[in-house]
C-alpha cells in the first residue's frame, strides 16, 4: 500500500500575518483538509494515479474528515474556547511512541512524519566494472600515516593524517581544485543601477533544468521548506517548478508534494524497521527518546486545532489533561517544543520554562503539514512502520536509492532484488539525472554518490574529533578483516569486539582525545560505531557485535597482499584471522 493510501492532504492558506503568512487555515477556510484526521474508508490515490487525484488532494475530502472532528467544526476550538481538543490519531500515536523501544520509536517517527533527510556518500572512486566487489575495487581514499605529535593537535579535532601522493584528492565540493562543483548553484551578484548585466554562463534552455535539480535536492534534504525559514532562498524555485516536481516525485518515488503560497511539503514514505534514522534536538543534536517523541506527538495533537495565540501554560495544562499517563521529564518536553519551533509550527519559546503566561504563536497550517502518515489504518506501531514502507518493487528500490547511502541486493526481498538486477543501469541512472548524483555499481549493490557532499545529513570524512576518529576506525577495520583479493565473500564480515577496542586504543595513543572522551572512553566507541551504523557501513547482529559491510571498503586503501604489520600496542596480528585459519588448513 502506497504512502498516499493512508495519508490525508495538507491544508491551504488563509490570511493572517503582516508578512503574508497565516497562523492557520481558520474557520473561514472551507476547503481545508486536515492532515491528521483519521482517514475515511475510501481508497487513496495509488502511485500510478496522476498527481492531484485522490482524497489527499481533493478538497471534497474535507467533509469526510470533518465528521471525525470534535464539536466546534473541522477547525476545532477557537481562541475563545475553554479547552483544547486533541486529535485522536496523533494522541494514539503519542501512546505508541511512549510504549516503544528506542529503535522502534525512531522508525515510528520516520514512518509517521517522514521528515528525515536523504543520506548519501560522496567522493566517487575511479570507474570500475560493475561486477567488481566493493571489498576489492577502487576507492577514493588512501591510507593514513602517523600524525604529528598530539601537542600540535588543535581543539577542532584529531589532526588528519596526510594522504599518499598517489591517492585521489578529497574535494568537498566535488570539483577539481580551483573550479566550482558542478551541482553548485551559481552565485548571482546584484548589479548597480545603470550597470549592464553580465552574460549568464548557462543558456536559457539549461537554466530551468538546473533550477529543477536544485529544488529537487532541497526537498529531498529538507522535506518541509517555508518561505521564511532557513531554506527560504530555495522556496521560489520549488514554487516556480512545482508542477514538474510534483510529477517527477510522484512518478519516480511515489511521494506526494504539496506546495502552497508559503510552504512546500514533500510527504516521504517510511523506510521500514531498522532504518537508522532519528530525530535530534535542533540545537544540541541529542537524539530523541521515546518519551520525547511522545511529547512531540501529544503537543502536535493539540496544536493542529489550537488558536494562533496560545498561552504556554494553557498548552501544558491541555497536554496533562489529554494524556496524564504520558507525563515526562522536562527535558523531553523541551526537546519536543524545540523541534516544533524548528519546523516553525511554533514561534519563539519562553526562555523560562516556568513562564506560564508566555504567549506562543501557533501556525496550524504547518502543524497539519507535519504528519505524513497518520495511524488511521494501522493496528499498532509495528503495523504503521510496515505500511509506511510498502510499495511496488520499482518504487521501493528507487526510494532506497534516493534516501540511503547504498542498496545491497542481499538486503532486498526477492521481488525487489530481481527488479534491481534487471534495471541496475536504467533505475539508478534515472534518479542520478533527477538529483544530480553519480551511480556506483558494484557486485553487492548500488550506491548513488553526491560529489558535492551536500545531499546528506552525515558526512564522512567530516570535521571534528568524532568524524576523524571514525574515519580512522573504519579504515583500519577494513584493512584487518576484509576478504583477501581474489577470494569470494558472502558480503558482510564479522568484527571481533577485541579488534574494535584495539584499533580505538591505537587511535587514542597516536592522536590523543579531547576531555569529553578522556573522561568516558566508552563514549568514543559508542559514538563512532553509531555513526558508522547510521551511514550503513556496519550493521548489528545478535550473534556477533557488529558486521562490516562492503561499502565500508570505500574508506580504506586498495587491498594489499602483503600488509605492513602495525606497531601499535593495541594492534591485532598482521595476518587477518580468516587468512591465518586458511593457511593452517593448507598446511
N, C-alpha and C positions, 0 to 999 in steps of 0.2 A: 504494500500500500504506500503510495507516494506521500510526501510531506503535505501536499495540498489536500489530501483526503481527510485530514483531521485538523488542519489549521484554518482559522477563520480570519478574514481580512482585517486590515487596519482601518482607522477612521480617516475622514477627510477634515480639512482645516476650516474653522470658522474665523471669526475676527477676534482681536484681543489687544495685544501689547503695542506700544509705540513703535517697536521695530518691525511690526508686521506679523509677529508670531502670536500664537494663541496659547492660553493655558489649558485648553481642552476643547472638545468638539462642541460642548454646550447643548442645552436642551433644544435650541433652535435648529440644530443640525439634524434634519430629518433623515438623511441618508447615511448616517454614521453606522458602521458595522463594528460591534465590539469585538476586539481581537481575542478576548479572553473568556467570552461566554461559552458555555457548553454548546457544542455543535448539535444541530438537529440531525435527524436520521437520513436526510437526503444525501446521496453520494456526492463527493467533491470532484474537482477537476483533475483528471489524470495528466500524466506528463505528456501525453500525446495531444491533449486539447490545446487549442490556440490560446495565447495569452489574453487575459481579460475575461475568460469564461469561467463558469463555476461559481458557487456561492461565496468563495473568498473574495471575489472581485465584483460581485453583483450587489448593488445597493438594496435590491429586493430582499436579500437575506437578512436585513436588519429586523424585519418583522418577526421572523422565526427566532432570532436571537433575543429580541426584546421580551419574548414570552418568558424567558428564564431570568429576567432582571427582577430585582426586588421592587416593592411598591415605590412609586415615585417616578417610574418611567425608565427607559433604557439608559438614561444618563445618571440614574441613581440619585441619592440625596444631594440637595443643593447646599450652599453655604449657610442657609438659614435653618437647616435640619438639625435635629437633636443628636444624631449619631451617624457614623459611617457604616455602610453595609459592605461586608467583604464579598468578593467574587467567589462563588463556591468552587469553581475549578482550580483557581490559584490557592485557595485555602486547603483543598485536598492535596495539592502539590506540596505545600508547606509541610504537611504531616509526613508525606513520603520522604522529603528531604531529612526531616528530623530523625526518622527511623532508619535511614540508610547508612551503610558503611562509608568511609571517606571516598574510596574509589568509585563506588556506586553513585554517591552524591555528585561527583564530578561528571560522570556520564549522564546523569539525570539532568544536570544543568545544560550540558551540550544538547541533549535531545529536546528539552522544553523551551530553551531560549535561543539556541543557535547563534550566539553572539561571539563565537570563537573565531580567531583569525586563521588564515591559511598559514602553513608552515612548510618551507622549502629549504633544501640545502643549496649552497652556492658553489662557486669556483669549479666549473666543469673541467674534466680531465681531457687528455688527448683522445681523439676518436679511436674507437676500437670495434672489433667485430662484436655484434650483438650476442654471440654465443660465449663470449669470454666472461668468466666469473668476476664478481667484484673482488673476491679474495686475491685474484692473480692479475687483474687488469691494471691499466694505467691509473695513476692517482694524481690529483692536483697539488699534493703536498709532499715535502721532503722530510727527512729525519731531523731530529733535534740534536744539537751539540751541547756540550757542557756550558752553562751560562756563566756570566761573571759572578764574582763573589756576592754573597747576599747583602753585604754592606752597600752595594751600589743599587740595590733594588729600591724603587720608589713605592709609595703607598698606593699607587694606581693599580698594582697587581704584580704578578710574577714577571720578571724580566724575560721576554720572549727570546728563545734560542734562535740564532741566525740560521737561515735555511742554506742548504747546499747551493752552490752556484748553478748546478745543473737542474735544480728544482724549478718548477713553474712558479712565477710570481703570483702572490695572492693580492689581487687588486679589488678592494671592496666595491667599487663602482661597476666592476665587470668589464672595464675598458682597459686598453693599453695605457701605460703611464703617459700623462700629458694630454689624454683625449677623454671627453666625457663619455659616460656609459650610454649604450645605445637605447636603453629604456628610460633614460632621464628626460624629464620634461624640460625643454629649453627655457632658460630664464629670459623674461621679457623686461626690457628696460623702457620705462616711460620716457618718451621724447619730450623735450621742452616745447612750449607753444611756438609754432613757426618753423620748427626743425623738420626737415623732410624725413619720412620714415625709412628705416633701413630695409633692404630686401630680406625676405624670410628665407631660411635655409631649406625648408620643405616647400614642396609645391602645394597648391590648393587642394589637389586630389589626395595628397598624403597626410595633410594635417588632420582631417576628420578621423582617419584610421588611428593616428597616434593618440588623439583625444579619447577615442573609444577604449583603447587599450589602457590608458591611464585611469579612466573611470572604472573599468572592469577590475583592474588591480586594486584600486582603492576600496571598492565594495567587498572584494574577497578578503582584504586585510581588515576592513572595518565595516561590518555588516549594517551598522546604524550610523549614518552620516547626516549631520544637521547643517543648516545654512549659517549657524552662528557658533558652531563647535570648533574643536581643534583642527578639523579637516575641512573647514568651510571653503578653502580655496578650490577644492575639487568638486564641490557640490554643483556649481554651474555646468561643469562638463557632464555630470550624471544627469542633470535636468535636461540638458540640450540633447543628449543621445539616449534618453530614457526608453524610447520605443525599440531601438535597436538592441539596447542592453537587455530589456525585458525579454525579447525574443531569443537572444543568444543564451542567456542564463537558463531560460525555460527549456530550450532545445537540448543543450549540452548537459546540464546538471539537474534539471527538474526543479530549479529554485524559483520561487516567486519574488519578483521585485516590485515594490510599491514605492512610487516616487510622488511626493506631494510638493506643495509650494515651498515648504520649509524643512523637509527631511526626506531621506531615502532609506528604505529598509529592505535589505536582502534577507529573505527568510530561508536560512540554511536548514538542511536536514541534519539528523543526528549521525554520529559516526559509529554507533554500536558500543558494546561493552569493551572496556579496556582501551579507550581512545587516548588516554593520557592527556586530556585537555581539562583545564580547571580555570575557575575564576580566581582572580587575585585582587588584593586591596590596591586601588589605583595609586596610592602614594607609597606604601611600604612593600608592595609585592608579596605580602603574606598570603598564603593560599587560604581560600575559604574552607571553613569547617562545615560539616552537615548542619550544625546549629546556625551558622552564618547564612547558609543557603535558605534555611527555613525562615529566618527573619526577613530575608530578601523577598521570598515569595509571599510572606504574610503582609509585609508593607505594601507590596505591589497589588495584592488583592484589595487593599483599601484605597490605594491611590488612583486606580482606574476610574473610580466614581467620586473622588474627593473634590471639594471646591478648589478654585485656583489659589486662594489664600487660606492656608490651614495652619492653625497654631500647633506648634511642636508637641505640646502636652496633650492636645486632643488626639493626635496620631498615636502617641504612646498608649493612651487610655483605650483607644479603639483596638489596638493590637492585643492588649491584655484581655479585653473583653471578648474578642473574636476567638482567641485560642489561648486561654490561660495555661494550658498544659505545655505550650511551646515557649514558656519563659526562658530566656537565655542570658548569658553573661553580657555585660555592657559592651565588651569588645566585639561580640558577634553582631549586635545591633549597629554599632558604629561602622563596622565593615560593610554591612548591608546598605546603610544610608549613603556611605561614600560611593558605592557602586552606582546607586541611583542618581547621585549628583553627577558622577562622571558621564552617565548616559543623558544628562540634562532632564531627567524626569523631575528632579528636584533642583531648586536654585541653591542659594547659599545655605549652609548648615550652621547651626548655632555653635559658637566657639565654646560655650559652656553647656555640656550635656544636661545640666540641671535647669537650664533656662526654658521652662515650660511655656513661657509667653512668647517665645520667638516665633515669628510667623514664617512658615515655609511657603515657597512659591511652587505650585504643582503644575506640571504640563501633562494633562490627562491624555493628550494625543500621543505623546511619546510613551507614556505608561502603557497604553494599549498596544503600542507597536513592539514592545519588548518581547512578549510571549510569541514564539514561533510555532509551538506545538502544544496547545492546551490539552490536558489529560481527559478529553471528553470521551474517547473511545477506549482508553486503556484501563485495564483492571488493576494494575499496580505499577510500581516504579519499573520493575524489570520489563513489563509488557510495553510501557511507554518507550523505554530505551530501544527495545526491539522494533517497535512500529516506526519510530522516527528514522531508523536506518534502512527500512525496507525499500526496495526499488528493483526495477528490472536489471538484469546483469549489466547492460551497457551503461545505464545511468549510475549504477552503484560503483562500478570501476572508475568511471570518469570523475565521480565525486572524490574518491580516494586519491586519484592522481592530482586533482586540483587542490586538495586540502592537506595532504600528508607528505612527509619527506620522501618516502619511497613505497612502492607497492610490490610486495613479494608474492609470486604466484603461489607459493606454499601456504600462504595465509588465507587464500580465497577459497570459497566453496567451488564445487566442480563447475557449475554453470558460469560463474564469473571468471574462473581460471580459463575455461575454454574460450570465452569472449576475448580475454586479454591475449591469449595465444593467437587467435585468428586476426585480431586488429592491433597487434603490438606496434605496428608502424603508423597506421592511419589514426588510431584512437588517441595516442599521446600527441601526435602532430596537430590535430585539431585544437586541442587545449593549449598547446605551446604557442600556436599562432594567435589564439584568442587572448592569452595572458602575457605574452612576451617572455616565455620560458624556453628552456632547451631540454630536449628529451635525452636521457642517458639510458640506453638499453643494455642490459646485462643478462647473463644466463638465468639469474634468480628472479629478475623482475625489471621494473621500470621506475625511474625517478625523473621528475620534472624539476630541473635546476633553475635557479634565478641568479644569473651572473651579477646582477646589481645588489644582491643580498638585501633586498628591501621587502619582498613578499614573504615575510616570516616574522614571528614574534620571538624566536630564539636564534641566536647567531653562534656558529662555531666554525672558524675561530671568532673570538669576541674579546671585548675589553673587560678588564677586571680580573681579579685573582681566580675566581671560580672558573670562568671560561678558559683561562690559560692553563690552569691545573687540569681541567677536564680534557683539554686537547692533548696534553702530555700523557694523561692516563690512557685514553683510548688508543693513542699511537703505540704505546708500549704494550698494551694488552694485545693488539693485533699482531705485533711482531712476535709475541710469545706463543699464541695459541692458534693462529690461523693455519689452515692446511698448507702443506708444502706445495710448491708449484708442480703441476703435472698430476697431482693426486685429486681424486674426486672428493666431493664434500656433500653432505646431506643438508647443508645450509647453515644453521646456527651451530655455534661451538660453545661448549660449557666453559665457564671461567671459574677456576678454583677460588675460594674465598681467600686463601693464603696469598694467592697471586695479587689480588686487588690490594690487600693490605701491604704487601711487599713493595709494589710499584708506588703506592702513595707514600710509603716511608722513604723511598728513594727520592721522590719529588720534594718532600719536605726537607730532606737533608741537603739537596742541591740548591733549592730556591729559598727556603725559609717561608714562613707564613705570617700573615697579619695576626693581630692579637685575638680576634674573634675566633679564629680557628686553632690557635695555640691553646686557648682555654678549653676547647672541646674538639679534639682531633676527630672524633667520630662524626662531627658535623660536616667536615670536608668530605668524608666518604659518602655520607648520606646525600649531600647536595650534588656532588659530582655524578653519582650514579643516577640521581633523579634527573639531571639534565640530559644524560645520555639516553635514559629511558624515554623522556619526552621527545627526543629527536629521533626515536626509532632505531637507535644504534645498539641497544641491548634490550632484552626482554626478560621478565621474571618467569620462573618456573617453580612448581612445588618441589621438585626433586633436587635441583641444584639452585644455588642462589640466583645466578644470572646466566643468560646465554648471550654471546656476542653475535651480532647479526652481520651478514655480508656487507651491507653498505658502510659499516664502520671501517672497512679497509681503505676507504677513500681518504682517511685521515692518517695514513701511515705511508712510509716509502714503499716503493716496489719491492716485492719479496726477494730475499737473498738466500741462496742455498747454503752459504757459509757465514752466518751472522757472527759478529764480534761479540764475545761474552761481555755482559755488563759487569761493572766493578762495584756497583752499589752494595752496601752491606745488607740491604733487604732483597737483593736480586734473586730471581729463580735461576735454575740451571740454564745454560746457554742452549741446550738441545730441548726443544719442546717436548712435553710428556708423551704426545702421540708418536713423535718420531723415535724417542727412546724405546718405547714399547715395541715399535715395529722392528727396530734394529735388534732388539733382544730375541724376537721371534725368528728373524732371519738367521741369527747365529745358532 
